[in-house]
Amino acid sequence: MRLVSITMLKKIGATTALLLTLPLWLFSQENSPYSRFGLGDLSNTKNAVNRAMGGVAAAYSDFQSVNFLNPASYSSLRITTFDIGTEINNRTLKDIPGAQKYTSSNLLVNYIQIGIPLLNNVKAFNKQRAWGLNFGLQPMTRVSYKIETTTRQIDSVGLLNEGSGGSYYAFAGTGYKIKNLSVGINFGYMFGSKDINNRTIFLNDTVSYAKSNARNKLNYGGVYYTLGAQYFILLKEAKDKKPAEHLKLGAYGSLKQNINAVTDSSYETFLYNAYGGTYRVDSVYEKTHIKSTISYPVSYGFGFLYEKEGIFSIGVDYTQSKWSNYTFAGAKDQLTDSWMLHVGAQATGPVKKSKKDKAPVIYRGGFSYGQDIMNVTGKMPVWTVALGAAIPVSSHNRFSTQFTVINSFLEFGSRGQKSNIVKENFIRVGVGFSLSDLWFRKLKYQ
């Protein structure tokens, strides 16, 4: 039995090492004041393929792409695929009243996963049985902000509010298909932290005042799962060199889930050291290991995808999350229910005669519009336009067992409006590396 291709393992190792070390030298401080609320800014939990199509994912599946948003899609895997995604995002925050701007750029690793087909019995379309498995790690939220303000009381007072942290989801998922119906589940552990410091500094040239800091360090973790289903309808069979036509329906979601949390809280006086850090002088109050519960809200999505096999496909998704029901230690936050409408398409480019053994480029595009989860100074509209392409790197023919594709995307859009205090414009450029090979196959000799 041929377990693993050595060449494939070298590619996986090199790609993973490169992407995990890039943030060490390409990183600048992100500053999103909205990440103060809830568990922070939500990460885009979609792979590069779906993001290039404006977020269409509920009904999407193919033989190589690992669509972890809907685990039912794992049953469509035909080849073992290692998939890793990264992006560079640039965001500009604009203070509406003061017309001030702040710009930051960041490199992020969006996901690491490996999809494995367990059962691939390809027969007639309505008799097919298939089973797939996926292991993955992805970020869920990010907390990163630093806000400085100065007020005038008896003396000038400087207020420095800082926050850092985020959450991650390590999971295993499986999808099983019988006839036209696929069902799946992702099951894993969500964990993270949120470190909040609110410092008060009196600014006086002649009198020295104690500097104070109120700190709350939150650590949390718990079981988290999502469910998914897809249904395939054959509209037209392939005939006379004309491709088959399918209508795919999809839905996924998660129920309300409780996550265990522990908080360390303290009020202290501090001084700055020679290196720009701080050290404690005295503590007024300190309490550790305060146990509580985070109520993570219900979320769901559904949609359809019309596909002309090997030519083009077009789809529509609708997603919603009940963030108004989010609570931490029984208390609500300045969050509201969010919704999003996604529309996207992809088309296969022409095959060049000089490169018959090479798969064609697939072009993608889409847009989305909806409401963000934040409700700080009124509801915040969000819109995004996306473009992308799937570029094959290696040849795909009967003599090759490896198939590598670079899935790229470009997103630009905006969050907020004039009624909000801060408006955000963003540009995101990302790639997903899909490295596939035939693993666990029996070799036959004559």
C-alpha positions in Angstrom: 0.0 0.0 0.0 1.4 3.4 -1.0 0.7 5.6 2.0 2.1 9.0 1.2 3.9 10.6 -1.6 7.3 11.9 -0.4 7.2 14.8 -2.9 3.7 15.7 -1.7 4.9 15.7 2.0 7.8 18.0 1.0 5.4 20.4 -0.6 3.1 20.4 2.4 6.0 21.0 4.8 7.5 23.8 2.8 4.2 25.6 2.3 3.1 25.3 5.9 6.5 26.5 7.2 6.5 29.5 4.8 3.0 30.7 5.7 3.4 30.2 9.4 6.6 32.2 9.6 5.5 35.0 7.3 3.6 36.9 10.1 6.9 37.2 12.0 8.3 39.6 9.5 5.2 41.0 7.7 3.0 42.4 10.4 1.8 45.8 11.6 -0.5 46.6 14.5 -4.1 46.2 13.6 -6.4 48.7 15.3 -10.1 48.0 15.1 -12.1 49.7 17.9 -15.1 47.5 17.1 -13.2 44.5 18.3 -13.7 45.7 21.9 -17.2 44.1 21.8 -18.3 40.5 22.1 -15.4 38.2 21.3 -14.0 40.6 18.8 -14.2 41.1 15.0 -15.5 37.9 13.3 -13.0 36.3 10.9 -14.2 35.3 7.5 -14.7 31.6 7.9 -14.8 30.6 4.3 -12.1 29.2 2.0 -10.4 31.1 -0.9 -12.8 29.5 -3.4 -15.9 30.6 -1.7 -14.6 34.1 -0.9 -13.8 34.7 -4.6 -17.4 34.0 -5.3 -18.7 36.6 -2.9 -19.2 34.1 -0.1 -21.4 31.6 -1.8 -20.8 28.3 0.1 -24.0 26.6 1.3 -24.4 24.4 -1.9 -20.8 24.5 -3.2 -18.8 21.3 -3.5 -16.2 19.9 -5.9 -13.8 17.0 -6.0 -10.8 18.9 -4.6 -12.0 22.0 -2.8 -12.5 21.6 1.0 -15.6 23.7 1.8 -15.4 23.5 5.6 -18.3 25.9 6.1 -20.8 23.1 5.1 -19.4 19.8 6.2 -21.8 17.9 3.9 -19.5 18.9 1.0 -16.7 16.5 2.3 -18.5 13.7 0.6 -17.6 15.2 -2.8 -13.9 14.8 -2.2 -12.2 12.5 -4.7 -8.6 13.1 -3.9 -6.7 13.8 -0.6 -6.2 17.5 -0.4 -4.0 19.6 1.9 -5.4 23.2 1.9 -3.9 26.3 3.5 -5.2 29.8 3.1 -3.7 33.2 3.8 -4.4 36.9 3.1 -3.0 40.4 3.4 -5.7 42.8 4.4 -5.5 46.6 4.4 -8.1 48.6 6.4 -8.6 52.3 6.7 -10.6 53.6 9.6 -12.1 57.0 9.2 -13.3 59.1 12.1 -16.5 60.6 10.7 -16.8 63.7 13.0 -13.1 64.5 12.9 -12.2 63.3 9.4 -9.1 61.5 10.7 -7.8 58.3 9.2 -5.8 55.3 10.4 -4.5 52.6 8.1 -3.0 49.2 8.9 -1.9 46.2 7.0 -1.8 42.6 8.3 -0.9 39.2 7.1 -3.2 36.4 8.4 -3.3 32.7 8.1 -7.0 31.9 7.5 -7.1 28.1 7.8 -5.1 24.9 7.6 -6.9 21.7 6.8 -6.6 18.3 5.1 -9.6 16.5 3.4 -9.5 12.8 2.8 -12.0 10.7 0.8 -12.9 7.6 2.7 -15.4 6.0 0.3 -15.5 6.9 -3.4 -17.8 4.5 -5.2 -18.5 6.5 -8.4 -21.5 5.0 -10.1 -24.6 6.5 -11.8 -25.5 9.9 -10.4 -28.6 8.7 -8.5 -26.8 5.6 -7.0 -23.6 7.2 -5.8 -22.4 6.7 -2.2 -19.5 8.7 -0.9 -17.8 9.5 2.4 -15.2 12.2 3.2 -13.3 13.4 6.3 -11.6 16.7 7.1 -9.3 17.9 9.9 -8.8 21.7 10.3 -7.8 24.7 12.3 -9.1 28.2 11.7 -9.4 31.6 13.5 -12.9 32.6 14.6 -12.5 36.1 16.0 -9.8 38.8 16.5 -9.3 41.4 19.2 -6.9 44.2 18.5 -7.3 47.8 19.4 -5.5 50.7 21.0 -7.4 53.9 21.7 -5.9 57.1 23.3 -8.0 60.0 24.4 -7.2 63.1 26.5 -9.7 64.9 28.7 -9.5 68.0 30.9 -10.6 67.8 34.6 -8.5 69.3 37.4 -5.5 68.3 35.2 -5.3 66.8 31.8 -6.0 63.1 31.9 -4.9 60.6 29.4 -6.9 57.5 28.8 -5.4 54.5 27.1 -7.7 51.5 26.2 -6.0 48.4 24.8 -7.2 45.0 23.8 -5.7 41.9 22.3 -6.6 38.3 21.8 -8.9 36.2 19.6 -10.4 32.7 19.2 -9.6 29.6 17.2 -11.5 26.4 16.3 -9.8 23.0 16.0 -12.1 20.5 14.5 -12.7 17.2 12.7 -15.6 16.8 10.2 -17.2 14.2 8.1 -19.7 14.2 5.3 -21.6 11.2 3.9 -23.6 11.0 0.7 -26.3 8.4 -0.3 -28.0 8.9 -3.6 -28.7 12.7 -3.9 -28.4 13.7 -0.3 -25.3 14.6 1.7 -25.2 15.3 5.4 -22.2 16.3 7.5 -20.9 17.5 10.9 -17.9 19.5 12.1 -17.1 18.8 15.8 -14.3 20.3 17.7 -13.0 22.7 20.4 -13.2 26.5 20.3 -10.7 28.3 22.5 -9.4 31.8 22.9 -8.6 34.8 25.1 -9.4 38.5 25.5 -7.0 40.8 27.4 -8.4 44.2 28.2 -6.4 47.1 29.8 -7.9 50.5 30.6 -5.2 52.8 31.8 -5.6 56.3 33.4 -2.6 58.7 33.4 -2.7 62.2 34.9 -0.6 64.6 32.8 1.0 67.3 35.1 4.5 68.8 34.9 4.8 69.6 38.6 2.8 67.0 40.5 3.4 63.2 40.1 0.2 61.2 40.2 -0.1 57.4 40.4 -1.0 55.8 37.1 -3.8 53.3 37.3 -4.9 50.3 35.2 -8.1 48.2 35.3 -7.3 44.8 33.7 -9.6 41.9 32.8 -8.0 38.8 31.2 -10.5 36.3 29.8 -9.7 32.8 28.8 -12.4 30.5 27.4 -12.9 27.2 25.7 -15.5 24.6 24.9 -17.0 22.1 22.5 -18.5 23.6 19.3 -20.1 21.9 16.4 -21.9 22.8 13.1 -24.2 20.7 10.9 -24.8 20.7 7.2 -26.8 19.2 4.4 -26.7 19.3 0.5 -29.1 18.0 -2.0 -28.3 17.4 -5.7 -30.9 17.6 -8.5 -30.0 16.3 -11.9 -31.7 18.7 -14.4 -30.1 17.3 -17.6 -27.8 14.3 -18.3 -24.7 14.7 -20.4 -25.5 13.9 -24.0 -24.0 14.4 -27.4 -21.0 16.2 -25.9 -23.3 18.5 -24.0 -22.5 18.8 -20.3 -24.8 17.7 -17.5 -26.8 20.4 -15.6 -27.3 20.3 -11.8 -29.2 22.3 -9.2 -27.6 22.0 -5.8 -29.3 23.0 -2.6 -27.4 23.5 0.7 -27.9 24.5 4.3 -25.7 24.6 7.4 -25.9 26.0 10.9 -25.1 25.8 14.6 -27.3 25.9 17.6 -26.8 28.0 20.7 -23.8 26.7 22.6 -22.3 27.5 25.9 -18.5 28.0 26.3 -16.8 27.9 29.6 -14.8 31.0 30.6 -12.4 32.1 33.4 -11.6 35.7 34.2 -8.7 37.3 36.1 -9.6 40.8 37.2 -7.4 43.4 38.9 -7.1 47.2 39.7 -3.5 48.4 40.1 -1.1 51.3 40.0 1.8 51.0 37.7 4.9 52.7 36.2 6.6 52.5 32.8 10.0 50.9 32.6 12.9 51.9 30.4 11.8 49.5 27.6 8.3 51.0 27.2 6.7 48.2 29.2 4.9 48.5 32.6 5.4 47.0 36.0 3.0 46.9 39.0 3.5 49.3 42.0 0.5 48.2 44.1 -2.8 46.5 43.6 -6.1 47.8 45.0 -8.2 44.8 44.0 -7.4 41.4 42.5 -9.5 38.3 41.9 -8.5 35.3 39.8 -10.3 32.3 38.3 -13.7 33.9 38.2 -15.8 31.2 36.4 -18.6 32.2 34.0 -20.2 31.1 30.7 -20.3 32.6 27.2 -23.5 32.0 25.3 -22.5 31.6 21.7 -25.5 32.4 19.4 -27.4 30.5 16.8 -26.2 31.0 13.2 -27.3 29.5 9.9 -27.1 29.8 6.1 -28.8 28.3 3.1 -28.6 28.7 -0.7 -28.6 27.1 -4.1 -26.1 26.7 -6.9 -26.9 26.1 -10.6 -24.1 24.3 -12.4 -23.4 23.5 -16.0 -20.8 20.8 -15.4 -17.3 21.9 -16.4 -18.6 25.2 -17.9 -20.0 27.6 -15.3 -22.0 27.8 -12.1 -23.9 30.6 -10.3 -25.2 30.6 -6.8 -27.0 32.6 -4.1 -26.7 32.3 -0.3 -28.4 33.9 2.7 -26.8 33.8 6.2 -27.9 35.1 9.6 -26.5 35.1 13.1 -28.5 35.9 16.3 -25.8 37.9 18.0 -28.4 39.9 20.0 -28.6 36.7 22.1 -24.8 36.7 22.9 -24.1 36.9 26.6 -21.0 36.8 28.8 -21.6 36.0 32.5 -25.3 36.6 31.8 -24.7 40.1 30.5 -25.5 41.3 26.9 -23.1 43.4 24.8 -23.6 46.0 22.1 -24.3 43.5 19.4 -27.2 42.8 17.1 -28.5 40.2 14.7 -26.6 40.1 11.5 -27.5 39.0 8.0 -25.8 38.7 4.7 -26.9 38.1 1.1 -24.2 36.5 -1.2 -24.3 36.2 -5.0 -21.4 34.6 -6.9 -20.4 32.7 -10.0 -17.5 30.9 -11.6 -16.6 30.1 -15.2 -14.0 27.7 -16.7 -11.6 29.3 -19.2 -10.7 27.8 -22.6 -8.2 24.9 -22.8 -5.1 25.9 -24.7 -4.2 23.5 -27.5 -0.5 23.6 -26.5 -1.3 22.6 -23.0 -3.8 19.8 -23.3 -2.6 18.0 -20.2 -3.0 21.1 -18.0 -6.4 22.0 -16.4 -7.8 25.4 -17.5 -8.0 28.5 -15.3 -11.3 29.0 -13.5 -12.5 32.6 -13.1 -14.7 33.7 -10.2 -16.6 36.7 -9.0 -19.3 37.8 -6.7 -20.6 40.3 -4.1 -22.3 40.4 -0.7 -24.4 42.9 1.3 -25.9 42.9 4.7 -25.7 44.1 8.4 -22.7 43.7 10.7 -23.0 42.3 14.2 -21.9 45.5 15.9 -24.6 47.9 17.2 -22.5 50.6 18.9 -23.8 53.8 17.2 -26.5 52.3 15.2 -26.6 49.4 12.8 -23.7 49.0 10.4 -24.2 48.0 6.8 -21.5 45.9 5.1 -20.8 45.3 1.4 -18.0 43.4 -0.4 -17.1 42.9 -4.0 -14.9 39.9 -4.9 -12.9 38.6 -7.8 -10.6 35.6 -8.1 -9.2 32.7 -10.1 -8.1 29.1 -9.7 -4.7 28.6 -11.3 -3.5 25.1 -11.9 0.2 24.7 -11.1 1.0 21.1 -12.0 -0.2 19.0 -14.9 -3.3 16.9 -14.5 -3.1 13.8 -16.6 -3.3 10.0 -16.3 0.4 9.7 -15.6 0.3 12.2 -12.7 -1.1 11.6 -9.2 -0.6 15.1 -8.0 -2.7 18.1 -8.7 -1.9 21.6 -7.3 -4.1 24.7 -7.6 -3.6 28.2 -6.3 -7.0 29.8 -5.5 -6.7 33.5 -5.4 -9.2 36.2 -4.4 -9.4 40.0 -4.2 -12.0 41.6 -1.9 -12.8 45.3 -1.4 -15.7 46.9 0.5 -16.8 48.9 3.4 -18.3 48.6 6.9 -20.4 51.4 8.5 -22.0 54.6 7.3 -22.2 58.3 8.2 -24.3 57.7 11.3 -21.5 55.5 12.8 -18.6 57.2 14.5 -16.0 55.2 12.7 -16.3 53.9 9.1 -14.0 51.2 7.7 -12.9 50.6 4.2 -10.9 47.4 3.4 -9.0 45.6 0.7 -8.1 42.0 1.1 -5.9 39.9 -1.2 -5.5 36.2 -0.4 -4.5 32.8 -1.8 -5.4 29.3 -0.9 -2.9 26.5 -1.8 -4.6 23.2 -2.5 -2.1 20.4 -2.8 -3.7 17.1 -3.8 -2.5 13.5 -4.3 -3.8 10.0 -4.4 -3.1 8.6 -0.9 -3.9 5.2 0.6 -4.1 3.5 -2.8 -3.2 0.0 -3.5 -0.6 -0.6 -6.2 -1.2 -3.3 -8.7 1.5 -5.1 -10.7 1.3 -7.4 -13.7 
